[in-house]
Amino acid sequence: MSTTPLKARLTKRLVDSAAPTSEGEFRIWDASVRGFFLRVWPGGRKTYCLKARANGVQRWVTIGEHGAPWTPEMARDKALELITALNRGEDPSTILGQAANSDAPSPSIVEPKALQPTTISELFDLYLREGPQDKPLKRESSWGVDRSCYIRHIQPLLGDRVAAHLRPSDLAAFQAKVAAGETSADIKTKKQGRAIVTGGPGVAARAMRCLSAMLNWAIWRELLKENPAKHVQKYRDAERDRPLTEDEARRVWAALDDAEAAWLLTRDMADIIRLIMLTGARRNEIVELQWSEVDLDRSRLVLPPVRTKMGGLNRSRIIALSDPARLIIEKRTPGRGTWVFMSERVDKPLVGVNRAWEKVRAIIGLPDVRLHDLRHSFATFAVEAGASLYVVGKSLGHRKSVSTERYAHIGDLLQRGVADLVAARILTPRPD
């Protein structure tokens, strides 16, 4: 079967030639009427159907079986009638009732339970639409990541596959193809935007996690019986963290001063990077910082749940401000807008901090250091200064200590600290 959703204008010749496959039921979507499709059953039966929304509810309408009297043209006309009725807010059953009084057999509205989504594309559409109400702890930004992963990796390779027929070997092959770069692309996203879609083991690992999460949700919704992904040996995410040394951190700080003085960076951009270094905050926690979140009296930032990965716990995130960090914010002018770092043209946060960081790392000659590594560096310096894993995790806004432990360098530092303690006990002479 093709790896892309089947879509063509339904004609009698096409419908007559559509044969069942060994993979089971499949659908051919009409290219001219949105939601109108032919369903081809394993036994060879073919039915015309419509997928549409009525009063905010997804409806599946079985128009009729191919053959006398239903032709593609008749079924398409009936689909257009039903769509018109839905757009007017009418009960589609009135259209179905009219069909019952005509020479054609009456279509029937089938509730979602009776005609469940069967392909990966259909399941993912449902997951992205209704999953947020089932997973209230999951952040909106995480749903955006899932949508992007689905569109760029999962849909091209598995979109038209029947979910219930997927085997572990199918998903192992999918993972290998993503890792090999078969879904790589350079996509224009807007007027001056681009999305570089890459492959590699890390990308494949994230795509498998995304797919497996959707399949587990489908099992919970009783749309599937088993998740074949649980039997697949998955790739591991590449460990990309690259914390700065103390000398490198001082060079970054000096480069920010020099770039600002030479007008290579605005003060806003330089201050955003400085605050990330001094607080260990995530990029958007600083870029999208609002004056309402600043509490200078207590030297802290208070981010509401919706702005943090701790949001699912309905708990604000507290970011402590050292004296240098507090001074950076004090020098700014509150009251001219919502945002601490505001765009000059509109009341929105600044954009372009990643480009600013590229300039800085080019100045200091550290092309492999990401902006996010400044956060990792904060954690490293804290552990080296004697802070406990619990305190470091709280400072970083981690919900669980395992999130902090995932930083490879943190684990190394803690283990080395234990090793030093043991060595001291063994080698330090006892007093006489």
Residue, then its C-alpha position, 0 to 999 in steps of 0.5 A: m500500500s502507498t505510504t501517503p493517504l489515498k486521495a483522488r476524485l472518485t469516479k466509477r472507473l476508480v471505484d470499480s477498480a479499487a480492490p481489497t488489500s491484505e492489510g484490511e479495510f482502507r479508504i479513498w478520499d475524494a479530491s473534490v469534496r472534503g470529508f467524502f470518501l469510499r470505504v473498501w472492506p476486506g471482503g470487497r464491499k464498498t461504501y460511500c461515507l462522509k466525515a463531517r462535524a455537526n454541533g461540534v461533534q464529529r459525525w460519520v455518515t454512511i451514504g450507501e453501498h456502491g452499486a445500484p442505485w449509488t454511483p460516485e456522482m449520486a453519493r457526492d451530491k448527497a454528501l454536498e447536501l449533508i454538508t450544506a445542512l450542517n453548515r446551516g445548523e440543520d439536523p442532517s437527519t432531515i436530509l436523510g429522511q428525504a432520501a428515504n422517501s426517494d428512489a435511493p436507499s436512505p443513508s444513515i448517521v453512524e456515531p463515532k463508536a460505531l465507525q471508529p477511526t482506523t488509520i494512524s492519521e485518523l487516530f492522530d487527528l482525534y488525539l490532537r483534537e481531544g487528547p488535551q481534555d484527557k491529559p490536562l497535565k500536558r502543556e500546550s507547547s508539548w501538544g505543538v511538538d506532537r503535532s509537528c512530529y506527526i506532520r513531519h515524520i509519522q504521517p508521511l510514513l504511517g499515515d494511511r496504515v490501519a492502526a490495528h494491523l501495525r506490527p512491531s516490525d512495522l514500527a521498527a522499520f519506521q524508526a529506522k527510516v526516520a533515523a536514516g533521514e527519509t523524512s528530512a526536509d527544508i520547509k518554508t513555514k512563513k514569509q521568512g521562516r524555514a523549518i529544517v527537518t532532520g533525521g538521526p537516532g535522537v529524532a527517531a527516538r522522539a518520533m517513537r515516543c510521540l507515536s507510542a503515547m498516541l497509541n497508549w491513549a487510543i488503548w485508554r479510549e478503547l480504540l485499540k487493544e494493543n500498542p505494538a511500540k512496546h515491543v520495539q527496542k527504541y533508539r536513545d536520545a543523544e546526550r547533547d548537553r555541553p556545559l560551559t567551564e567557568d573560564e568559558a562562562r566568563r568569556v561569554w559574559a565579556a563577549l556580551d559586554d563587547a557586543e553590546a558596546a559595538w552595537l552588535l547586540t541590543r541591550d535587550m538581547a544581551d540582558i536576556i542571555r545574561l538572565i538565562m546564565l544567572t538564573g538557569a531559566r528556560r529561554n521562553e521563561i525569560v523572553e516572555l517574562q511579564w512585569s506582573e511576574v516580577d517581584l523585586d521586593r523579594s528578589r524573585l520571579v513568579l511564573p504562573p502554572v501556564r508558563t512553566k512545565m510545572g503547570g500540570l501541578n497547578r503550581s507557580r514556579i519561583i525563580a530566585l534573583s541574585d543581586p546581579a540578576r535583580l540589578i538587570i531588571e531594576k535598570r529596565t523601565p516598567g509600565r510601557g507594556t506587558w513584557v519586560f523585553m518588549s518588541e518596539r513595534v507591537d506589544k509582544p515579546l522580543v524575537g530573535v534571541n537564537r540569532a543573537w546567541e549565534k553571534v555571541r558564540a561566533i565571537i568566542g569561538l564555541p559553535d557547539v554550545r547551544l543557548h540551552d546549554l547555559r541552563h545546564s551550565f547553571a546546574t553544573f556550577a551549582v553542584e560544584a558549589g555544593a548544592s544538593l540535587y534537590v535544590v538544583g532541581k528546584s532552581l531549574g523548575h524540575r517536577k521530578s529529580v529524575s529530570t535533573e539526573r538526566y543531565a549527564h554532567i550532573g550525574d558525573l559530578l555527583q558520583r565524583g563527589v562521592a568518590d572523593l569522599v570515599a577516597a578521603r576516608i581511606l587516605t586521610p591518616r587517622p590521628d594518633 
